[in-house]
Amino acid sequence: MVFARSAAEHVTDIVANQEGAIPDSTEEKEYVGALWLGMRAEVARSRAKLQKLLWEQAGIVRSVKGLLRCQSEIEALQRKAKGIRELTGIQQEVLELQNLITVAGLITDAALLRRENVGGHFVKENLSELCAV
């Protein structure tokens, strides 16, 4: 407790002496507030849809057709999440959804680029090659 006050004063001095340390933009002030119930439900639905989509189209057994479909649905979810973000401001649930969508897109893109069967998944189009060996 003795050092806590000293540390707090030290940090306050450092921040006060740095230009632009405290943001003035209205966007930064959007951290205040809560995500209203309707938007929270929409974020939850989008997140569940993304999880189901990845499991079904980019899971252990993948197909090029399924991955392409997954890519287009991920793009639609990205647009939807951006719209939610514009309506609600900076909210943790929305930012998490946007991050999950970004990762899903990267997974799908990487799976499409790497067609050979390695590790814990395989692409169905290449299954015939495995069975022929």
Buried (B, 14 or more C-beta within 10 A) or exposed (E): EEEEEEEEEEEEEEEEEEEEEEEEEEEEEEEEEEBEEEBBEBBEEBBEBBEEBBEEBBEEEBBBEBBEBBBEBBEEBBEBBEEBBEEBBBBEBBEEBBEBBEEBBEBBEEBBEEEEBEEEEBBEEBEEEEEEE
